[in-house]
Amino acid sequence: MSKKKTETPILADEALGKSEEFVLKHKNLISGVVFAIIIFIAAYLGYQHFIQEPKEAEADKALVVAMQNFEDGKYAESLDGDGVNMGTIAVSEEYSGTKAGNLANLYAGLALAKQEKYEEAIEYLEAYDGSDAIIAPKAKHTLGNCYAYTGDSKKAISLLLDAAEEASNEAVTPFCWRDAAAMYEQEGETAKAVELYERIKTEYPACVLVVTREIDRQLNSVK
Protein backbone atom coordinates (compact mmCIF):
# COMPACT_ATOMS: atom_id res chain seq x y z
CA MET A 1 0.00 0.00 0.00
CA SER A 2 1.53 3.30 -1.11
CA LYS A 3 1.81 6.13 1.31
CA LYS A 4 -0.12 9.25 0.35
CA LYS A 5 2.25 12.19 0.00
CA THR A 6 1.16 15.18 2.01
CA GLU A 7 2.12 18.73 1.21
CA THR A 8 3.11 21.04 4.00
CA PRO A 9 0.77 24.05 3.91
CA ILE A 10 2.38 27.46 3.58
CA LEU A 11 1.23 29.64 6.41
CA ALA A 12 -0.04 33.13 5.65
CA ASP A 13 2.76 34.85 7.50
CA GLU A 14 5.33 32.66 5.77
CA ALA A 15 3.88 33.51 2.33
CA LEU A 16 3.92 37.19 3.21
CA GLY A 17 7.53 36.87 4.26
CA LYS A 18 8.45 35.31 0.91
CA SER A 19 6.64 38.13 -0.94
CA GLU A 20 8.51 40.75 1.05
CA GLU A 21 11.76 38.96 0.31
CA PHE A 22 10.99 38.97 -3.45
CA VAL A 23 10.10 42.67 -3.44
CA LEU A 24 13.24 43.61 -1.56
CA LYS A 25 15.36 41.50 -3.87
CA HIS A 26 13.88 42.97 -7.07
CA LYS A 27 12.87 46.42 -5.87
CA ASN A 28 14.96 48.22 -8.49
CA LEU A 29 13.39 46.25 -11.32
CA ILE A 30 9.86 46.72 -9.98
CA SER A 31 10.41 50.44 -9.45
CA GLY A 32 11.67 50.76 -13.03
CA VAL A 33 8.64 48.96 -14.47
CA VAL A 34 6.19 51.07 -12.44
CA PHE A 35 8.01 54.25 -13.44
CA ALA A 36 7.93 53.23 -17.12
CA ILE A 37 4.16 52.59 -16.92
CA ILE A 38 3.59 55.99 -15.32
CA ILE A 39 5.68 57.71 -18.00
CA PHE A 40 3.77 55.88 -20.75
CA ILE A 41 0.37 56.87 -19.35
CA ALA A 42 1.45 60.48 -18.87
CA ALA A 43 2.85 60.63 -22.41
CA TYR A 44 -0.33 59.15 -23.87
CA LEU A 45 -2.61 61.55 -22.01
CA GLY A 46 -0.38 64.46 -22.94
CA TYR A 47 -0.42 63.45 -26.61
CA GLN A 48 -4.20 63.17 -26.61
CA HIS A 49 -4.73 66.52 -24.88
CA PHE A 50 -2.03 68.70 -26.42
CA ILE A 51 -1.62 67.18 -29.90
CA GLN A 52 -4.46 64.90 -31.00
CA GLU A 53 -7.41 66.94 -29.71
CA PRO A 54 -6.23 70.26 -31.27
CA LYS A 55 -5.45 68.40 -34.49
CA GLU A 56 -8.98 66.93 -34.54
CA ALA A 57 -10.44 70.42 -34.02
CA GLU A 58 -8.34 71.87 -36.86
CA ALA A 59 -9.34 69.02 -39.16
CA ASP A 60 -13.03 69.46 -38.39
CA LYS A 61 -12.81 73.16 -39.17
CA ALA A 62 -10.90 72.54 -42.41
CA LEU A 63 -13.44 70.00 -43.65
CA VAL A 64 -16.62 72.04 -43.11
CA VAL A 65 -16.43 74.14 -46.28
CA ALA A 66 -15.32 71.20 -48.41
CA MET A 67 -18.34 69.21 -47.26
CA GLN A 68 -20.66 72.16 -47.99
CA ASN A 69 -19.20 72.49 -51.49
CA PHE A 70 -19.94 68.83 -52.08
CA GLU A 71 -23.52 69.22 -50.89
CA ASP A 72 -23.88 72.20 -53.26
CA GLY A 73 -22.67 70.11 -56.19
CA LYS A 74 -19.34 71.94 -56.44
CA TYR A 75 -17.32 68.76 -56.72
CA ALA A 76 -14.09 70.32 -58.03
CA GLU A 77 -14.01 72.87 -55.21
CA SER A 78 -14.87 70.17 -52.70
CA LEU A 79 -11.92 68.11 -53.88
CA ASP A 80 -9.25 70.73 -54.49
CA GLY A 81 -10.35 73.66 -52.36
CA ASP A 82 -11.77 77.03 -53.41
CA GLY A 83 -8.62 79.13 -53.16
CA VAL A 84 -9.25 80.01 -49.53
CA ASN A 85 -10.37 76.79 -47.91
CA MET A 86 -8.85 73.33 -48.17
CA GLY A 87 -10.41 70.57 -50.22
CA THR A 88 -11.06 67.02 -49.11
CA ILE A 89 -7.90 65.68 -50.75
CA ALA A 90 -5.70 68.08 -48.78
CA VAL A 91 -7.61 67.40 -45.55
CA SER A 92 -7.24 63.64 -45.97
CA GLU A 93 -3.48 64.03 -46.43
CA GLU A 94 -2.69 66.72 -43.88
CA TYR A 95 -4.97 65.35 -41.17
CA SER A 96 -4.45 61.66 -41.73
CA GLY A 97 -5.29 59.73 -38.59
CA THR A 98 -8.09 62.04 -37.49
CA LYS A 99 -11.83 61.42 -37.76
CA ALA A 100 -12.17 64.36 -40.15
CA GLY A 101 -9.29 63.04 -42.25
CA ASN A 102 -11.08 59.71 -42.52
CA LEU A 103 -14.35 61.43 -43.46
CA ALA A 104 -12.46 63.48 -46.05
CA ASN A 105 -11.56 60.21 -47.78
CA LEU A 106 -15.25 59.42 -48.11
CA TYR A 107 -16.20 62.82 -49.51
CA ALA A 108 -13.24 62.78 -51.90
CA GLY A 109 -14.30 59.35 -53.16
CA LEU A 110 -17.90 60.44 -53.62
CA ALA A 111 -16.90 63.63 -55.45
CA LEU A 112 -14.55 61.72 -57.77
CA ALA A 113 -17.32 59.22 -58.50
CA LYS A 114 -19.64 62.11 -59.38
CA GLN A 115 -16.96 63.27 -61.84
CA GLU A 116 -16.81 59.72 -63.25
CA LYS A 117 -13.19 59.33 -62.15
CA TYR A 118 -13.89 55.85 -60.88
CA GLU A 119 -10.39 54.50 -60.38
CA GLU A 120 -9.40 57.52 -58.31
CA ALA A 121 -12.68 57.29 -56.41
CA ILE A 122 -11.92 53.68 -55.52
CA GLU A 123 -8.62 54.71 -53.94
CA TYR A 124 -10.28 57.13 -51.54
CA LEU A 125 -13.35 55.01 -50.81
CA GLU A 126 -11.10 52.06 -49.97
CA ALA A 127 -9.22 54.33 -47.54
CA TYR A 128 -12.43 55.30 -45.73
CA ASP A 129 -13.00 53.31 -42.55
CA GLY A 130 -16.50 53.79 -41.15
CA SER A 131 -18.91 51.89 -38.93
CA ASP A 132 -22.07 54.01 -39.15
CA ALA A 133 -25.09 51.88 -40.00
CA ILE A 134 -26.13 54.17 -42.87
CA ILE A 135 -23.01 55.97 -44.09
CA ALA A 136 -20.62 52.99 -44.15
CA PRO A 137 -22.90 50.76 -46.28
CA LYS A 138 -23.64 53.70 -48.61
CA ALA A 139 -19.91 54.22 -49.05
CA LYS A 140 -19.52 50.52 -49.91
CA HIS A 141 -22.49 50.81 -52.29
CA THR A 142 -20.74 53.61 -54.17
CA LEU A 143 -17.48 51.66 -54.12
CA GLY A 144 -19.24 48.67 -55.65
CA ASN A 145 -20.67 50.80 -58.44
CA CYS A 146 -17.22 52.28 -59.10
CA TYR A 147 -15.83 48.77 -59.55
CA ALA A 148 -18.73 48.04 -61.90
CA TYR A 149 -17.77 51.01 -64.06
CA THR A 150 -14.17 49.82 -64.19
CA GLY A 151 -15.33 46.43 -65.47
CA ASP A 152 -14.75 44.35 -62.33
CA SER A 153 -18.25 42.91 -62.05
CA LYS A 154 -17.33 40.16 -59.58
CA LYS A 155 -15.88 42.66 -57.11
CA ALA A 156 -18.79 45.01 -57.72
CA ILE A 157 -21.44 42.39 -56.96
CA SER A 158 -19.60 41.23 -53.84
CA LEU A 159 -19.42 44.77 -52.44
CA LEU A 160 -23.05 45.53 -53.28
CA LEU A 161 -24.29 42.40 -51.55
CA ASP A 162 -22.07 43.09 -48.52
CA ALA A 163 -23.39 46.65 -48.30
CA ALA A 164 -26.98 45.41 -48.47
CA GLU A 165 -26.40 42.92 -45.68
CA GLU A 166 -24.54 45.40 -43.47
CA ALA A 167 -27.26 48.02 -43.82
CA SER A 168 -30.37 45.85 -43.55
CA ASN A 169 -32.57 48.90 -43.90
CA GLU A 170 -34.93 50.44 -46.43
CA ALA A 171 -32.66 53.41 -47.12
CA VAL A 172 -29.79 51.33 -48.48
CA THR A 173 -30.49 47.62 -48.97
CA PRO A 174 -33.06 47.73 -51.82
CA PHE A 175 -30.82 50.02 -53.90
CA CYS A 176 -27.81 47.77 -53.39
CA TRP A 177 -29.87 44.74 -54.42
CA ARG A 178 -31.20 46.58 -57.48
CA ASP A 179 -27.70 47.45 -58.66
CA ALA A 180 -26.40 43.94 -57.94
CA ALA A 181 -29.35 42.52 -59.89
CA ALA A 182 -28.50 44.77 -62.83
CA MET A 183 -24.94 43.45 -62.71
CA TYR A 184 -26.24 39.88 -62.67
CA GLU A 185 -28.31 40.70 -65.75
CA GLN A 186 -25.22 41.93 -67.57
CA GLU A 187 -23.43 38.72 -66.62
CA GLY A 188 -26.33 36.65 -67.97
CA GLU A 189 -27.30 35.33 -64.55
CA THR A 190 -30.97 36.27 -64.85
CA ALA A 191 -32.18 33.85 -62.16
CA LYS A 192 -30.07 35.63 -59.54
CA ALA A 193 -31.29 39.00 -60.81
CA VAL A 194 -34.93 37.93 -60.53
CA GLU A 195 -34.31 36.61 -57.02
CA LEU A 196 -32.99 39.98 -55.86
CA TYR A 197 -35.80 41.93 -57.52
CA GLU A 198 -38.34 39.66 -55.82
CA ARG A 199 -36.64 40.09 -52.46
CA ILE A 200 -36.95 43.87 -52.80
CA LYS A 201 -40.70 43.55 -53.42
CA THR A 202 -41.18 41.07 -50.58
CA GLU A 203 -38.92 42.53 -47.88
CA TYR A 204 -39.24 46.25 -48.63
CA PRO A 205 -42.72 46.79 -50.10
CA ALA A 206 -42.80 50.46 -49.01
CA CYS A 207 -39.51 51.23 -50.74
CA VAL A 208 -39.67 53.90 -53.46
CA LEU A 209 -38.37 51.34 -55.97
CA VAL A 210 -41.48 49.25 -55.37
CA VAL A 211 -43.96 52.11 -54.99
CA THR A 212 -42.90 53.66 -58.31
CA ARG A 213 -43.06 50.17 -59.90
CA GLU A 214 -39.46 50.36 -61.04
CA ILE A 215 -38.86 46.83 -59.76
CA ASP A 216 -41.90 45.56 -61.69
CA ARG A 217 -40.48 47.07 -64.87
CA GLN A 218 -37.12 45.44 -64.18
CA LEU A 219 -38.76 42.08 -63.59
CA ASN A 220 -40.80 42.35 -66.80
CA SER A 221 -37.66 43.11 -68.78
CA VAL A 222 -35.84 40.08 -67.35
CA LYS A 223 -38.58 37.45 -67.52
C-alpha positions as CSV (number, residue, x, y, z in Angstrom):
1,M,0.0,0.0,0.0
2,S,1.5,3.3,-1.1
3,K,1.8,6.1,1.3
4,K,-0.1,9.2,0.4
5,K,2.2,12.2,0.0
6,T,1.2,15.2,2.0
7,E,2.1,18.7,1.2
8,T,3.1,21.0,4.0
9,P,0.8,24.1,3.9
10,I,2.4,27.5,3.6
11,L,1.2,29.6,6.4
12,A,0.0,33.1,5.7
13,D,2.8,34.8,7.5
14,E,5.3,32.7,5.8
15,A,3.9,33.5,2.3
16,L,3.9,37.2,3.2
17,G,7.5,36.9,4.3
18,K,8.5,35.3,0.9
19,S,6.6,38.1,-0.9
20,E,8.5,40.8,1.0
21,E,11.8,39.0,0.3
22,F,11.0,39.0,-3.4
23,V,10.1,42.7,-3.4
24,L,13.2,43.6,-1.6
25,K,15.4,41.5,-3.9
26,H,13.9,43.0,-7.1
27,K,12.9,46.4,-5.9
28,N,15.0,48.2,-8.5
29,L,13.4,46.2,-11.3
30,I,9.9,46.7,-10.0
31,S,10.4,50.4,-9.5
32,G,11.7,50.8,-13.0
33,V,8.6,49.0,-14.5
34,V,6.2,51.1,-12.4
35,F,8.0,54.2,-13.4
36,A,7.9,53.2,-17.1
37,I,4.2,52.6,-16.9
38,I,3.6,56.0,-15.3
39,I,5.7,57.7,-18.0
40,F,3.8,55.9,-20.7
41,I,0.4,56.9,-19.3
42,A,1.4,60.5,-18.9
43,A,2.9,60.6,-22.4
44,Y,-0.3,59.1,-23.9
45,L,-2.6,61.5,-22.0
46,G,-0.4,64.5,-22.9
47,Y,-0.4,63.4,-26.6
48,Q,-4.2,63.2,-26.6
49,H,-4.7,66.5,-24.9
50,F,-2.0,68.7,-26.4
51,I,-1.6,67.2,-29.9
52,Q,-4.5,64.9,-31.0
53,E,-7.4,66.9,-29.7
54,P,-6.2,70.3,-31.3
55,K,-5.5,68.4,-34.5
56,E,-9.0,66.9,-34.5
57,A,-10.4,70.4,-34.0
58,E,-8.3,71.9,-36.9
59,A,-9.3,69.0,-39.2
60,D,-13.0,69.5,-38.4
61,K,-12.8,73.2,-39.2
62,A,-10.9,72.5,-42.4
63,L,-13.4,70.0,-43.7
64,V,-16.6,72.0,-43.1
65,V,-16.4,74.1,-46.3
66,A,-15.3,71.2,-48.4
67,M,-18.3,69.2,-47.3
68,Q,-20.7,72.2,-48.0
69,N,-19.2,72.5,-51.5
70,F,-19.9,68.8,-52.1
71,E,-23.5,69.2,-50.9
72,D,-23.9,72.2,-53.3
73,G,-22.7,70.1,-56.2
74,K,-19.3,71.9,-56.4
75,Y,-17.3,68.8,-56.7
76,A,-14.1,70.3,-58.0
77,E,-14.0,72.9,-55.2
78,S,-14.9,70.2,-52.7
79,L,-11.9,68.1,-53.9
80,D,-9.3,70.7,-54.5
81,G,-10.4,73.7,-52.4
82,D,-11.8,77.0,-53.4
83,G,-8.6,79.1,-53.2
84,V,-9.3,80.0,-49.5
85,N,-10.4,76.8,-47.9
86,M,-8.8,73.3,-48.2
87,G,-10.4,70.6,-50.2
88,T,-11.1,67.0,-49.1
89,I,-7.9,65.7,-50.8
90,A,-5.7,68.1,-48.8
91,V,-7.6,67.4,-45.6
92,S,-7.2,63.6,-46.0
93,E,-3.5,64.0,-46.4
94,E,-2.7,66.7,-43.9
95,Y,-5.0,65.4,-41.2
96,S,-4.4,61.7,-41.7
97,G,-5.3,59.7,-38.6
98,T,-8.1,62.0,-37.5
99,K,-11.8,61.4,-37.8
100,A,-12.2,64.4,-40.1
101,G,-9.3,63.0,-42.3
102,N,-11.1,59.7,-42.5
103,L,-14.4,61.4,-43.5
104,A,-12.5,63.5,-46.1
105,N,-11.6,60.2,-47.8
106,L,-15.3,59.4,-48.1
107,Y,-16.2,62.8,-49.5
108,A,-13.2,62.8,-51.9
109,G,-14.3,59.4,-53.2
110,L,-17.9,60.4,-53.6
111,A,-16.9,63.6,-55.5
112,L,-14.6,61.7,-57.8
113,A,-17.3,59.2,-58.5
114,K,-19.6,62.1,-59.4
115,Q,-17.0,63.3,-61.8
116,E,-16.8,59.7,-63.3
117,K,-13.2,59.3,-62.2
118,Y,-13.9,55.9,-60.9
119,E,-10.4,54.5,-60.4
120,E,-9.4,57.5,-58.3
121,A,-12.7,57.3,-56.4
122,I,-11.9,53.7,-55.5
123,E,-8.6,54.7,-53.9
124,Y,-10.3,57.1,-51.5
125,L,-13.3,55.0,-50.8
126,E,-11.1,52.1,-50.0
127,A,-9.2,54.3,-47.5
128,Y,-12.4,55.3,-45.7
129,D,-13.0,53.3,-42.5
130,G,-16.5,53.8,-41.2
131,S,-18.9,51.9,-38.9
132,D,-22.1,54.0,-39.1
133,A,-25.1,51.9,-40.0
134,I,-26.1,54.2,-42.9
135,I,-23.0,56.0,-44.1
136,A,-20.6,53.0,-44.1
137,P,-22.9,50.8,-46.3
138,K,-23.6,53.7,-48.6
139,A,-19.9,54.2,-49.1
140,K,-19.5,50.5,-49.9
141,H,-22.5,50.8,-52.3
142,T,-20.7,53.6,-54.2
143,L,-17.5,51.7,-54.1
144,G,-19.2,48.7,-55.7
145,N,-20.7,50.8,-58.4
146,C,-17.2,52.3,-59.1
147,Y,-15.8,48.8,-59.5
148,A,-18.7,48.0,-61.9
149,Y,-17.8,51.0,-64.1
150,T,-14.2,49.8,-64.2
151,G,-15.3,46.4,-65.5
152,D,-14.7,44.3,-62.3
153,S,-18.2,42.9,-62.1
154,K,-17.3,40.2,-59.6
155,K,-15.9,42.7,-57.1
156,A,-18.8,45.0,-57.7
157,I,-21.4,42.4,-57.0
158,S,-19.6,41.2,-53.8
159,L,-19.4,44.8,-52.4
160,L,-23.0,45.5,-53.3
161,L,-24.3,42.4,-51.5
162,D,-22.1,43.1,-48.5
163,A,-23.4,46.7,-48.3
164,A,-27.0,45.4,-48.5
165,E,-26.4,42.9,-45.7
166,E,-24.5,45.4,-43.5
167,A,-27.3,48.0,-43.8
168,S,-30.4,45.8,-43.5
169,N,-32.6,48.9,-43.9
170,E,-34.9,50.4,-46.4
171,A,-32.7,53.4,-47.1
172,V,-29.8,51.3,-48.5
173,T,-30.5,47.6,-49.0
174,P,-33.1,47.7,-51.8
175,F,-30.8,50.0,-53.9
176,C,-27.8,47.8,-53.4
177,W,-29.9,44.7,-54.4
178,R,-31.2,46.6,-57.5
179,D,-27.7,47.5,-58.7
180,A,-26.4,43.9,-57.9
181,A,-29.3,42.5,-59.9
182,A,-28.5,44.8,-62.8
183,M,-24.9,43.4,-62.7
184,Y,-26.2,39.9,-62.7
185,E,-28.3,40.7,-65.8
186,Q,-25.2,41.9,-67.6
187,E,-23.4,38.7,-66.6
188,G,-26.3,36.7,-68.0
189,E,-27.3,35.3,-64.6
190,T,-31.0,36.3,-64.8
191,A,-32.2,33.9,-62.2
192,K,-30.1,35.6,-59.5
193,A,-31.3,39.0,-60.8
194,V,-34.9,37.9,-60.5
195,E,-34.3,36.6,-57.0
196,L,-33.0,40.0,-55.9
197,Y,-35.8,41.9,-57.5
198,E,-38.3,39.7,-55.8
199,R,-36.6,40.1,-52.5
200,I,-36.9,43.9,-52.8
201,K,-40.7,43.5,-53.4
202,T,-41.2,41.1,-50.6
203,E,-38.9,42.5,-47.9
204,Y,-39.2,46.3,-48.6
205,P,-42.7,46.8,-50.1
206,A,-42.8,50.5,-49.0
207,C,-39.5,51.2,-50.7
208,V,-39.7,53.9,-53.5
209,L,-38.4,51.3,-56.0
210,V,-41.5,49.3,-55.4
211,V,-44.0,52.1,-55.0
212,T,-42.9,53.7,-58.3
213,R,-43.1,50.2,-59.9
214,E,-39.5,50.4,-61.0
215,I,-38.9,46.8,-59.8
216,D,-41.9,45.6,-61.7
217,R,-40.5,47.1,-64.9
218,Q,-37.1,45.4,-64.2
219,L,-38.8,42.1,-63.6
220,N,-40.8,42.4,-66.8
221,S,-37.7,43.1,-68.8
222,V,-35.8,40.1,-67.3
223,K,-38.6,37.4,-67.5
